Amino acid sequence: MDTVRSYRCALDVEPPINVFSTVDEIAATSVRYSITIKTNFDAKLSTSSLVVKIPTPLDTANVEYKVPSGKAKYVREENLIVWK
C-alpha cells in the first residue's frame, strides 16, 4: 500500500516541488491533462526517485501521453498514469 505524505509549515517558505495542472474536456469522451512540475532547487541538483501518480477516470479506455523527460505508463488496474 502506498503511503501518502503531506506536510504543513507555519513559516513563510516555498514548497520543494510545485505541481500545476490543467484539465480540458476535449469532447464528451475525451479529456486532456496538462501537468507541469517545477522544483525550487538549484538547477545543479537532480533526483532519481520522484514519482508522480495522475488519477484517470474509472471508465478510461485509452491513454496517450507525451513526456519531455522520464518515462510514463498507464496502470489500468489502478486507473493511474505513473511518471518517473
C-alpha positions, -999 to 999 in steps of 0.1 A, spaced: 0 0 0 13 34 -9 19 60 18 5 94 11 27 121 25 17 157 31 32 185 50 23 218 65 46 246 76 38 277 97 68 295 83 69 315 51 88 291 30 82 277 -5 74 240 -10 102 220 -26 80 210 -56 52 228 -73 26 209 -94 5 229 -119 -23 211 -137 -50 219 -162 -78 196 -173 -96 203 -206 -126 184 -218 -120 180 -255 -152 161 -262 -178 142 -242 -155 112 -240 -121 128 -242 -100 147 -216 -66 164 -218 -44 168 -188 -15 193 -189 8 189 -159 39 209 -151 62 202 -123 87 227 -111 112 224 -83 126 252 -61 161 236 -60 193 247 -77 194 236 -113 226 216 -105 206 192 -82 187 162 -95 166 133 -82 161 98 -94 132 89 -70 104 113 -79 72 95 -89 40 113 -99 7 94 -100 -20 110 -120 -55 96 -115 -77 89 -145 -115 85 -148 -127 50 -139 -141 45 -174 -108 53 -192 -104 31 -224 -73 45 -239 -44 68 -228 -19 87 -249 8 107 -233 39 128 -242 66 134 -216 96 156 -222 117 136 -198 115 105 -178 90 77 -186 53 74 -181 30 44 -182 -7 38 -178 -16 13 -150 -51 2 -159 -57 -18 -127 -52 14 -106 -66 39 -130 -33 59 -129 -7 73 -152 26 69 -134 55 91 -144 91 85 -132 
